[in-house]
């Protein structure tokens, strides 16, 4: 059996394995996927909103946070103006006149992670909630999240379901589809204590734990992933409240989308390298599942890109050089050979494709997205998902050049 055939078989094996795992976990827990522990006490909460040149969205974000229902005097909103050159600071000050819970921290530009760390020094809340300056939590967000901290003292972070606010063009609509799938997958991982990202649009942390761990990593491009891995590596738990919705603004064009995903990939690889020493170590799922799963996902994605480029090169070459023979009446299908390995690959490929469609169908059922039919699922899985290879290739190029810089939306 050729090496390339073995590689294909390994990829299909892991792909089918993880799809089956997610689907089994979903059907086992589908009745309680929207449930959450109701809180009996209401600890103080400090919202931290890092903002850099956010004059277009900061008003809506603050209004959304003011609308979050919580006992009077138990909530504060700290907006960190990270050296903005627009009217961000001025807009925040206008809110401070009528809302004493809104506070402003002005500082020179030093990045999102450092902005959070500076706010942590003045935050009074027992819990800290990190919210992006272009994200909008629903009014019942805190009520649906804080019960997890009360239910289990070992829970150090709880994250939310992120949905897309702007859904006009193709990129926005299929990012809305993508975010639904991501949120669903993250909730499934919650059932095996493996929520490995506490997202930026809305996540809540035990203030004491984050401070004791040294705050957020200012050198990591995905500080939300890194802090989650640090929390897990210390034996704490992370949870996801699937019934908690926060809406965010996503990139509206392809270039901005690529820049965002390049940063996600670079930050993810940074985090893997930082925590590789924990693989197959420890007493929780972090070392035995999270790190191998995420690392394998990156590795298989790279192999997938290489195999895809190889396939395109070989097939295009064959068909181009065969055109004169086709014109003379040769039937190309007469020369196709079906050996046992090839037949097995075709069967596994078909199984993987069916499971992937089933996986996406399960993820979007009951969700408020415009297109949920089989055509939209096929477009997402075949066209939109193929775009993932572009930021991944750029990420590899950046790594080879040791170009680790912040890529914004």
N, C-alpha and C positions, 0 to 999 in steps of 0.2 A: 504493500500500500504506500502511495506517495506521501511525502511529508505534508504537502499542501492539503491533501485529503484528510489527513489526521488533524491538521489545524482546524479545518472546517467542522469536523466531527466534534472536537473539543468545544468550539464556540457554540454550536447548536446544543450540545449537552448542557452547558452552563446556562444558556439562554432559556431553554425549556425548563430546567430545574428551578430557576428563580421565578419564572412566570407561574409555574405550578405552585410554588411556595406562597407567592402573593395571593393567588386566587383561592387556595385552600384556607389561608388565614382570613381572607375577606369573608368567605361563606361561613366560616366558623363563628365570626364575630359581627356579621352584618346587622344583627338586630340591635346592637348597642353601639354602633359606630358614631352615632350622634349624641350619645349620652355623655354626661359630665357630672362630677361630684358637686353638689350644691354647697356653698360655703355657709358656715355657722358663725364665723367671725370675719371682720373686715379690716385687715391690716392696712397701714398707711402705704400708699403707692406713689412713687415719683416717676412721672413720664419724662423721658429724656429724648429730645428731638434734635439730632445734629443737623445743621442747615448750612449749606454753602450756595449762595446765589439762588435762593428758592422763593423769590418774590411772587412767582406765578402760582405757587401752590401752598405756601405757608399759612395763609389765611384759612383755607379750607381744612388744612390739617389741624390747626388750633381749634377751629370751630367743632371739628369732629371729636377732638379730645375733651373739649368742654361739655359736649353732649353725652359723653360716656357716663352712665349712671353709677354713682357711688356716694356713700355717706358724706355729708358736708364736712369739710375740714380734713378729710382723709386722703385727698388727692392734690398733687402739685404737678405743674407742667413746666419743665425747664427746657427752654429752647437755647441751643448752643450755636451762636453765630460764629461760624468758622472762617472769619476774615472775609465775609461776603463783600462784593463790590457793587451790589445792587441795593434795593430798598428793604431787604430782609429784616434788618435790625429795626428800622423805622416802623415796619408793619407790626412787629412783635410788641414794641413799646406802646402802640395804639391800643392793643388788647390789655396791656397791664393797667391802663387807666381805670377800667371797669371790672377787671378780674384779678383779684389779689393772688389767686393760685397760679397765675402765669408769671414766670420769671425769665429773665434774659441773662445769658452769660456770653459776653463779647470776648473774643480771643483772636490772636493772629491765626492764619491758616496753618493747620498742622495735620489735617486729615480726620476722617470720621472716628476712628478708634480712639485717638487722643481726645477728641471732643467729648466722647462718652466718658472717658476716664476723668477729665476735668469736672464734668457734671457730677460724677459719682462722689467727688470730694465734698460737694455741698448738698447732695440729695439727702433728704430726711426720711424717706420712705423705708419701711421694712422690706418692701419689694420695689424693684426698679423695672419699669416697662420701657423698652427701647422701641421707638417708632421713627420710621423714615419721614422726611419732610414732605414727601409726595404720597403719603399713605393715609387711609381714612378708616379707622376702626369703627365697628358698629356700636351703638349705645350700650348693648348688653355684654360687651367684650370682657370686662373685668369680672363680672359676675360668673361668667362661664369658664374662667381660667383659674381664679385664685383658690378654688376648692381643691385643686390637685396638690397644692402646697400643704393644705390642712390634712388631706387624706394620707399623705406619706411624707414624713419629715425628711426623707432622703431625696425627695424631688427638689432639684435646685433650679430648674428652668422649665417653662411651659411655653409652647409656641402655638401659633394660630393657623387658620386656613387663609391663604392669600389668594384673592381673586382679582381680576383685571377690571379696571374702571373704564378705560378707553378701548372701544372695540369697533372701530370704523373700517379700517383697511384690512388687507389680507394678513399682514404681519401681526396686527393687534388681535384679530379674531383668533388666529391659531396660537398666539401666546395665551389667550384666554383659555383655550382648550388645553394647552400645555400646563398651565398653572393648576388647572383642575386635576389633571393626572398626577402632577407632582404632589399636590396636597393629599390626594387619596393614597398614594404610595407611602407618604410619610406617616399617615395614620396607621396604615397596615404595619409599618415597622414599629409603631408604638406598642403593639401587642407582644413584641419580643424584646422590649426595652432597648430599642436601637434607633431612636430618633436622633439622627446625627447632624441636623441643622436646626438651629433656632433662628428663624428668619428675621431680617431687618425690618420689614413693615410692622410687625408687632410680635414681640416676645417678652416674657416677664421672667425676672431672675430674683433669687434671694440676694438681697443687697450684700449681706454679710459674706456669703460664699464668694461672690464675684470679687469683692474687695480683698478677701483673704487669698484668692488665686492671683492677685496682682492686676486685676482689670483686664481690658481688652488688648490684644497684641497689635501694636502700632505698625509692625512690619509686615503683617499678613494682609493680602488683598481682599480676603473674605473673612473679616473679623468675626462674623456671626457663626461661620463653620468652626473656626479655630477655638472660640470660647466654648462651644458645645463639646468639642473633642476634649478640651482641657477638663471640663466638668465631668465628662464620662470617665476620663482617665483617672480621676481621683475617687471613683467609686460612687459618685452621685448619679441620680436618675434624671432623665429628661422626658417630658410628656408633650402630647399634642392634643389640643382641644379642637376637634374637627367641626364642632358646631359654632365656633367663633370665627366670624368673617371679618377680614380687613381688606379693603380695596386699595389697589396701588396703580400708579401710572406706569405703563410699560413703554419701551422704545417704539416709536411710531414708524421708523424706517429701518431698512436692512443694515445700514452701516452702524447705527447706534446699537442695534441688536447684537451685531457681531462684537462690538467693543465690550458690551456687557458680558457676553458669554466668554470672551477671551479672559476677562478678569475673573470670572467664576472658575474657569479651568486652571488658570495660574494659581489662584488662591487655594483651590482644591489640592493641587499638586504640592504646593508649599506645606499644606497641613499634613498630607500623607508623609512627606519627608520628615517633618518635625516629630510625628508620633509613630514612626515605623518601628521603634524599639518596643512598642507595646503589643505588637502582633503576636497572637497566640499566647498572651500573658494576661494575668489578672484573674479576677473572680466573676466578672460580669461579661456581657455580650460585646463590650467595646473591642477587646483584643481578639476575641474568637469569631466575631461576625462583622462588626462595623468596619474595621480596618481592612480585613480581607475582601469584604463585599465592595467597598468603594474603590480599593486598589484594583481589584479584578475588573470592575466596571471601566475604569480608565484604560487598563491594559487591553481589554477586549475591544474597546472603542478604537484604540490605536491600530490593533490588528485588523479590525473591520475596515478602517480607512485604507490600509495597505492592500488588503484583498480586493476592495472595491476598485482601487486605482489599477491594480494588476488585471482585474477582469476587464475593465474598460479598455485598457491598452491592448490586451490580447485579442479580445473580441472585435474591436474596431479595426485592428490590423488585418485580422482574418477576413472580415467582411469587405474591407476596402480592396484588398488584393484579389478577392474572389469575384469582384463585380464582372470582369470580362468573361469569366466562366458561367456566371449566372445568365448573362446576356446570350450565351450560346445554348442555353437550355438545360444546364446541369441543375439537378435538384439537390440543394445542400443537406436536406434531411436524410438523404441516402447514406451520408458518411458519418452520421451520428452513432456513437457506440454507447451502449448502456451496460456497464459492468455492475457487479454487486456493490462496490463502494459508491458509484455514482447514483445507483438506484436508492441506496440507503440515504445518501445526502439529499436527494429529492424528497424522500418521505419525511426526513427530519425537518427539512426546510418548510414543507407544507404544514407539519405539526406546529412548528414555531410560529408560522404566519397566522394560523388559526388561533393559537393561544394568545398571540399579541393582540389580535382584533378583539378577542373575548376580554382580555385584560383592559383595553381601552374602553370597551363597552361597559364593563363593570364600574370603571372609574367615573364615567360621566353620567351614569344613570341617576336621575333625580336632580341633576345640576342645572342651574339657570344659565345655560349657554345657548346661543341661537341655533347652531347647527350640530345636531347629535346623530344624524343618519349615517348609514354605512358609507356613503360617499365622502362625508366629512372625516370619518375615521380613516378611510383609505388615503385621503389627501394629507391628513396629519401624519400618518405612519410612513407614507412613501415619499411625499414631497417635503413637508415641513421638517420632519426628523432628519432627512438627508442633509439639510442645512447645517446640522450639528458638526459635520466634518470640517466646515470652513473655519470656525473659531478654534477648533481643536488643532488644525494644522498651523494656524497662526500662533497659537500658544506654544507649540513645539518649536517653531522658528524663533519666537521670543526667548524661549529657554536656552536654545543653542547660542543665542547672542547675549545671554545673561541680561536681558532687558525686562526687568520686573518693575513695571510702573503701574500706577493707578489708571484703570480704564473705566470711564464713567458711562452712563447711559446716553 
